[in-house]
Structures are given as structure tokens and as C-alpha cells.
Amino acid sequence: MNQPEKLRLISSPGKPLRGSVSLPGDKSLAHRAALLAGLAHGESRIDNYLVAGVTAAMLGALAALGVPWKLEGRRLLVNGRGLSELAPAGKPLDCGNSATTLRLLAGALAAAGLPVVLDGSPGLRLRPMMRIVTPLQMMGVAIQPTQGCAPLILAGSARPLKPLHYRLPVASAQVKSCLLLAALAADGNTTLIEPGPSRDHTELMLRNLGISVVSRQVIDGDEMLYETQLEPPQPLRLPPLELTLPGDISSAAFLIVAALITPGAQIEINRVCLNPTRTGLIDALRQMGAEIDVRQAGDQHGELVGDLLVRYSPLHGTRVAGPLVVRMIDEFPAFAIAAAYAQGETIVSQAEELRLKESDRIGVLCSQLRLLGADIHETSDGFVLYGDGRLDGGTVAAHGDHRLAMALAVAGLASREPVVVLGAEAYRESFPDFDSVLHGLGADVALEPVTR
């Protein structure tokens, strides 16, 4: 892959944010929709598709597997071949920096029985993969990791695969989705048990395609567990998809926080995904005193969709732990900015999974916020932040993490002095229009190339 242009983003305090925006499609849904369209028979149409660095890897993989597709603006058209008609890739599939892409492909290609090597960026090679390797091996998949990480080598496996009854050590939508995709080719029902709730986009999308997927809560002693069971269809033939993706709530998070910390701000974000497994940030911010009105517009292909009206709000500290962590796991960079502008103590715990993201989001977030004057202390599984309602400003670095780049840029919209974010090009991985959307709302942001 070509190296992106090096950029710095300068954000400065200015006038109140005002306006209404619609966002590109949800990243989690885009990954799943593109892959399932490739596994289906016939032409699928996906509108408001997220065209960004993070989704390019999945499209590249589909092309390498012989699945034709084309983009018409934000409309993705995919001519699915069916699971059994995928072509062997002639070289390793490059998943870029996307662990979601790698894990979803591992499950789908295990179901297809294809030999393949799944690889990616140096950062992706640090992400843990035994969490999918072990249960896939239990299903009869010939898969080997490299020191527990990518590249993953699938030798090709005879079908059908073995049905699986498996308890995940931690709640994980990516692991669950990988195993559900593999379970499509099993000769019996697969049951997955999680210690907490996780995103259910894959289950909803499979149900929308006619697959029997049952989710329920079960009690084991004094534990509440979350069970998902898939019954593979006979024969396995998925119909094409036709859907419009709602806006990405994880991208909306930065606009929400930007409005909350900017005096006089009022913005509306239209048609965003409001799946309850993804709205933890809204709940956490409301605990802090945030004025966020949610206007549900209905159910779209099983996903709740609605509009958000966000107004500037004086915030106070809060505590985040337990199931709420999972429901906002990708939004902690944005949340930390809100906590820095709040009054009082904010404590985040039981969030050790943040250390396994595109960066060590606990360590890097704490170090960069300290550079902006925040009183923040790292713990093994989170952080403690003492907010006083303001940050100083300064120069920080994104460390190759798209969400950190955007969070740090938002911090400059209400700081005493501007914030300069080095490595800002990272945001284009998931929200290529981030700077222009902010600018359209009235934010003082400037993007500059770094020439040396």
C-alpha cells in the first residue's frame, strides 16, 4: 500500500458549532455488508458505504478472491459468487491495519475451506489472534498463527466443519462474528457464550438474510451470560443484500464531544446507528450532564437508526466500568476529551482491552493529554482524570491511531491555545471528511502537509 501524505491538523477555539450533518456509513456495518455480499449469490447494493482506508482492505480481499465489485460514489455494488465459488488468492491478503477485516475473513475463508495467508500492517501484526485461532482449530480449521499474531496461515480445510460450543474469555464482537461466519459451514448448531454483551451487527445482518441466529441471556449461578446460537442453512445459499448503511456512531462521537465542550454550540447529526450495543458513550456523557436528545427514526434492516441533537453542556466527572465499557470501547478517545473539559474526577476501569487497539489507547491517550495540560493518571485497566474545565493546548501526536487523531483535534476547539496534531493523516482511515465536516459546522481547523 502507498504511504499516506503526512499531515498535521491545527484546531483552535473559535465560534460556536452550528449546523446539521449526515455521516458516511458505519464502519462495523460496512465491513460485514461487503463481506456477506461477496458470499451471497447475485448482485448486492449497499448505499452510504464508507469509502475510507479501513474499508479498502476488505474490498481488496474480495477482488483477490474473484469477487467483482464497483463503487459509484458511496454506492457499493458487489457481484457475489457464493461461498463455494470463491477463488484461491494468489498471494497473501493484505488486511491493512484492520483487525476486523482479518478476523472476519478468517471465519469466512474457514467456512469456504480455502488456503490463504492473512496478513497486514506492522501494527496489525501486534494484535492478538489466538482468540480466534483456538476456537477455529476446535472446529477443524487448519490454521496457524505467527507467534500468536498475524500472519495467519489457513491450509484449507475439509467441509463441513465441526459445530462448536464455546465460551469466549471476554466479550468480543470480532471473535463472535468470526466464529459465526465459520459456523455457516458446520454440520450442526454452533453455540457461543460471552461473559457480557457485545455488538450484534453480524447476528442482525445474518437474520436479515434468512439465517437462524438466536440470542438470549442465560443465568449460570450468579452470572448473567450472553448466548448466541447459529443453525447453518441447508443448502448454504445467501441472497444478495440491498441496504443503506446508517451513519457511524463512532465517528459521530467526535462531533458530539466537540459540541458539548464548545460554549453556545448546537448541532444535529442525522441518521446514525443507534444499536444499543454501540450507544454507551451517549449514556456515559449523560451521566456527566450532557444534553443529548435522541430522536429514533425507526428500525432499518434490524438496526435502530435516529438523529442526535447535541448542545453545549457543562460537564462533571463520572465513573465508567463493567458492561458500559464494552458498549463504548471505540469511543474512549472522544470520551477522554469530554472528561478533560468536565469538572471533577473521572475514573475508567475494566477497560484493559484498550491496550490492544490500533495503539495502546490507555498509555498513548494519557501521555498526549498530559502534553495538553490534563491531570490524568494511567492505571493497568484504565485511567483517572481530574478535570478543571479546560486544556492548555500544545503539540501532540496521533501515533498512527485514527481515533486518537480526531480526539486530539477536538480538544483544540475549546483549549486556551491551539492544538497541533502530528500524524493527523491517520483520521482518513475511518472518517476521511472529518476536517471538512468540522469546518462546515464552524470549527477553526486547518490541515497542512508536513514537508520534512
N, C-alpha and C positions, 0 to 999 in steps of 0.2 A: 504494500500500500504506500501511496505517496505521503510524504511527511506534510502535515498541515502548515500553513503560514503561521509564523509566530506572531502573536498579538498581545497587546496589553489593553486593558479596559480601565478607563478613568471615570469614576462615578463621584458626583458632587451633590451636596444638598442644594435644593432649589425650590421651585414652586410645588404646590400640592399635586399629587397624581389624580387625574380625572379621565374618565372615558370608559368605553366598553370594548372588550376584546373576545375573540374566539381563537382557540389554540389548536395546533396540529394534533393529530390522533395520539391516543395513549400508547406509550412505548410498549408496555406489557401486552396490550391487546394487539399491537402491530406485529410483534414477534410471532405470537400464536396464530393470528389470522393468516399471515403469509405462509407459515409452515403447513397449517392444515389445508390451505388452498392448494399447496403443492402435493399433498397426499390425497386430495379429493379427485374425482373424475369429472372433467369438464372445466369450463371457464368460470372462475370466480372473479367477483368485482368487489374491491374494498375501497371505499371512499374516505376522504380525510386521512389518508395513510401518512404516517410520519416519515418524511424523507429526510434522513439525517445519517450521520456517521454510524450510529449504533445499530440502525436497521440495514445498512448496506451489506453487512456481513451475511445476514440471513438470505438476502436476495442473491448475493454472490454464490452462496452454497446451493441454493435452488438451481441456479443456472448450471453449476458444475455437476449437479445430479440429473441434468437433462430436462429440467422443468422450464418451459418458456414463460416469460413474463415481460410486461412493459409498463412503464409509468407514463400517465397522461396528467401532468400536473401533480395533484395529490390523489389521483385515482390509480390504484394498482390493479392490473388485470393479470391473472395467473391461469395458465392452461395446465391444470393438474393431470398427472399421468396415473395416479393411483399408487398405493404403497408398493405393490409388487412390480411396478414398471419403472421405478427409479433406476437410473443408470449409475454404474460404479463411477465414482470420481477418479479422475486420472492423477490427482495429486492431493496432498493434504488440504482439508477445508480450513480456510483461514477465518476464524471467528472474531478477529479483531480484538477489541477489548471487552467483548460482551460475554460474560459468563452465562447469561440467559440463553443466548444463541447456542453456545456449546452444549449446555445441559439439555435443552430441548432437542437439538439434533441428535444427541447421543441416544435419547429414548426412541425417537422416530426411526433412526437408522438401525437400532437394535431390533425394532419390530420388522423392518424391511429385510433384515438378515444380510445387509451389505457390508463388505470390508471397507474400512475407511479410517483415516487418521484425522482427528480433530485437534486443531492447534490454534494459536492466537498470538497476541502481543506478549512482550515480556511481563507486563503486568498481569495478564490473564494466566500466564504460567505459574503465578504465585497463588492463585485462588484454589481452595481445597476442592478436590474432586472425588475423594474416597466416599463421600456421602452419596454419590450416585453409583460409583463403581461396585461397591459391595452388594447392594440390592440387585443391580443388574446381573451380576455374576450368579446370584441366587436364582435368577430366572433362567439361567442357562446361556447368558450372553458371554461370548468370548471377548472380554475387554480388559485391557491392561493400561494402567496409568504410568506416568513417568514420575517416580518419587512422590506418588500421591496426587499429582497435579497433571495438567496438560503438558505435552500432547497425550491424548487418549488414543489408543490403538484398538480398533474393533476388527477382529479377524473374520467376521462373518459367521452367523450362527444359523443352525437349522431351525426351521419353524415347524410347529408352533413353539412358543416359549412356555416356560412353566408359570402357572399362576402364582401369585405372591401374597403372603400375609405378613406384613412388615410394619414395625413401629419405628417411626423416624425419631432419631435422638433429639432433634429440635424441629420446631415447626418451620417448614420451608416450602414455599410455592414452587420454586425451581426444581427441587428434588421430587416433590409430589408430581409435578407436571411431567418430568422426565419419565417417571415410572408409569404414569397413566398412559402415556404415548406408547411405551413398550408393551403395556398390558393389552393394547389393541390386538396384538398378535399372539396372545396367550390362549391356552386351551381350557381356560376356566376363569372364574371370577378372581380379581385382584382386590385385596383389602389393604388400605393404608391407614395407619393410626398416627395422629400427631398430638403432642402434648399441649398444643394451643392452636388457635385459628390461624390460617394463612390465606393468602389471596386465592380466590376460587375462579379466576378467569378461565382457566383451562376446562374446568368442570362445566361452567356455563356454556362455553363455546361448543364442547362436545355434545352436551344435551341439545343444543340448538341444531346440531347435525343429526340428531336421532339416536345418539349413543346412550345407553342406560348407565347413568352415573348417579349414585345415591350418596348423599352426605347427611350425617347425623351426629349429634352429640351423644356420648356414652359415658356412664359413670363406672369407674373402676376403683372400688374402695372409696377413698376421699378425693380421688382425682376426677376432673372433668376432661375427657379426651374427645378428639375430633376424628371421626372415621369417614373415609371415602371409599366406596366400592364401585368398581367398574366391571360391567358384564360385556365381554367383547362380542361384537355383532357377527353373525354368520349368515352369509359371507361378509367379509370386510369390504365394504364399498361406501365411501363417504361421498355425499352430494356436494356440489360446489357451494361456495359461500357467496352471499350478497349482503353486505352490511356497510354501515357508515360508522367509523370509529368516533367515539366522544373525545373531547379534549383531555389532555394528560393532567391529572390532578397533581402529579409530582412536579410538573413544570409550573402549574398554577400556584404551587406553594410559594415560589419566589415573588410572584406578583401580590399574593395575599399578604405576605410579611412586609413587602415594600409599602403597601397601602397602610398597614397597621402602624408603622413607625414614622410615617410622614404626616405631620400635622396638616389637617384640612383635607386629607385625601378621601376620595370616594370612587371606587371602581367597580365595574361589573364584569364577571368572567362567565361567558356563555357556554352552555352545553359541555360541561365537564363530566368525567366519570365520577360517580358518587357511590361506587361499590362500597358497602360498609367495611370491607377489609382494607380499604385504602383511605378512609377518612379520619384516621387517628389524629392527624395534625390539626384538623378543624376542632376536634374535641379538646386537644391539649391547649390550643390557643384560646378557646372559650373559657377553659379553666383559669386562664391568665387575664380574663376580662375583655377578650377580643369581641368586637361587634361584627359578626359574620352572619348574614342572612342566607339561608339555603332555600332555594325555590326548586323543588323537584319537578322535572318536566315529564317524568314517566320512565317506563321500562323499555330499553332498546336492546333486542337480542339477549334478554336476560340481565343486562346491566342497567343499574339505575343511573339516570342522567339528569342534570339540572344546572341551574345558574347560581352563581355566588355574588352577593353584594357585600363588599368589604369597605368599612370606614375606619379612618384613623381612630385608634383606641389607646388610652393609657393602659399599660400592662403591668402586672405584678408577677412575681415568681411562682413556680409550681413544682410539682414532683411528677415524674414520668417513669413508670416501671411496668412490668408484667405484660399482659396482652396488648396494652396500648403501644408498647414498643414495636411489636410486630406490625401493627396497623399503621405505623408511620416510619418504618425502618429507612425508607429512602428520603425522608423529609427532615432528618435531624440537622443537616447543614442550615437549612432555612430556619428551622425551629431555634437553633442556637443564636441566630441573629436577633430573633424576637426576644429571646431571653436576655441578651446583652442590653437591649433597649428597655427591658422591664425594670421595675423597682423591686429589689429584694432577691432572695435566694431561689435558684432553680436547681433541682437535683435530678439527674438522669442516671438510672441504674438498670441492670439486667439487659444492657444493650451491647454486650461484647461482640455480637455479630457485626457491628460497625467496623471492627478492626479488619474484617475480611472483605471489604468493599473495594472499589477502584483504588482507594488509598486506605491507610489506617485512619478512618474518619474521626476516631477519637483523638489520636495523637496529633494529626495534622490540623484538625479543626481548633484544638486548644492552642497549639503553637501559633497559628496565624491570627486568632482572635487576640491573643496576648500582644501581638505586634500592633494591634489597633487600640490597645489600652484596656482590654477586657480583664476583669479579675476572674479568671477561670482556672480550675484545677482538674487535672486528669485523674481518673480512677481506673481500676482494672476493667470495669464494665460500664463506664460512662463518664460523667463529669459533673462538677459542681461549679455554678456560675453565680457570682454576686453582681447583679445588675444595678446600675445607678441611673439608667435612663438615657445614656449617651455613650458613644465611642469617639475616640480621638481622631481616627483616620491614619493613613500611612500607606506603606507599600507592602503587599503580601503576594503569595504565590499560590496557584491552583494545584500544583503538584500532580498535574495530569488528570485531575478529577473534575468532571463536568459539573457536578452539583456543588462542589466547593467553589468553583469559579463563579457561579451565579450567586451563591450565598454571599460571598465576599463583596461582589459588586453591589448587591442590595444594601450591604452595610454602609456604603458610602453615601446613600441617599439622605441620611439624617445625621451624619457624623459632623464633628467640629471642622475637620479639614477633609479634602477629597481622599478617596481610597483608590490606589493604583493596584490592579490585579495583573500580575505577570502570568504568562501561560494561559491567558483568557481564551485562547482558541479551543480549549477543552470543552467549552459550553456547546460548541457546534455538534458534539456527539449526540445530544438529545434534544436541543432546543435551538436550532440554527438562527431563528429570528429573535432570540432573546433581547439583544440590544435594541433592535428596531421596535419591538413591541413596547419595551420600557420607554423608549424615546417618544413613541406615539401617545403614551399616557402622560407625557410632560416631564419625564425624568431627565436629568442632566447627565447623560452618559456619552462617552466618546471612545471610539475604538481606533487604535493606532497600530500600525505594523512595527515590529521590533526588527531593526536593521542590523543589529550586532549583538 
